[in-house]
Amino acid sequence: MIRSELIQRLADENPHLYQRDVERIVNAIFEEITEALASGNRVELRGFGAFSVKKRDARIGRNPRTGESVDVDEKHVPFFKAGKLLRDRLNGLDG
């Protein structure tokens, strides 16, 4: 599902809300999650999962075409860990 499909589905399920308002709400939620992660904070949505940032150290990598060694800088990457209710639902268990 992409963002526009999510917005459309939420608008369809909530006919009392304008689609532009649903879009603002979805964008605000994503923006808050992004800002929290950028600040180094963890975002936990009970029953769904937790977003956090993991640090990957600098390393020596290889160019897959040439086999040449290349320096890969340290970087921070987003990480998502699914919550128990989400995992149970995906595995067909009652949760």
N, C-alpha and C positions, 0 to 999 in steps of 0.2 A: 504494500500500500504506500502510495506517495502522499505528500502533504496535501495536495489538492483533493485527493480522494478522501482523506481523513476529514477535511473541512466539509466536503459535500455530504459525507455520511452523517456527521454531527449535525449539520444544518437540516438534513432530512429527518433525523430523529428528534429534532427540537424545532418544530415549525413556528413556535412563538418567538424564535430568535432570527434576526436577519443574517443572511450568509456573511455579510461584511463584518458583523459583530463576532460571529463564530471564528472567522479568519483572524481577527484581532486577538481573540482569546488564545487560539492555537499558537499564533506567532509570539504572543507574550510569554506563554509557557516555555516554548523553545528558547526564547531569548534569555529568560531567567536561568534555565538550566545551563546554557552556554556561558553566561556571565559568572555563575557560581563555579563552574569548572575552570574557567579562565583565572579565577581568583584562588584556585587551589582547593576549593571546597568540594565536598562529596554531596551528591543529591540522592536521597533515598525516597522511593515511592513504594510504600508498604504494599506487599502483595504482588508488586510488579518487578521491582529490582532496584539496583543502585548503580549510579554513574559515578565514576571517579577518574582521576588522572594518574597514569603510570609513567614513570621516567624510564626511558631507554638510554643506556649509556652509549657514549661514542664508541665506535668499533671500526675495524678494517673490514670492508666488504669486497665483493668481487663483481666486476662488470660481467653480466652473463654472456654478452656477445664476444668480448675479447679475452675474458679471464683476467684482465688487469685489476690489480688491487686499487681500491678507492677508499678514501676516508669518509666515514658516515658520521655526521655530527650527532651529538646528544640531542634527544628530542623528547617531548612529552606527548603522549597519545591518550585519547579517551578510552575508557574501559567500562564495559557494562557487565554486571553480574546479575543474572535473573534471580528473582525471589522464589521462595518455595511454592507459593500458589501458582505462579506462572509455570514453573517447571512441572508441577503436578498436572496442570491443565494440558500442557503440551504432550505429556505422557499418558493422557487418558485417565488420570486418577481423579477422583472427586476431591475437590479442595475447598 
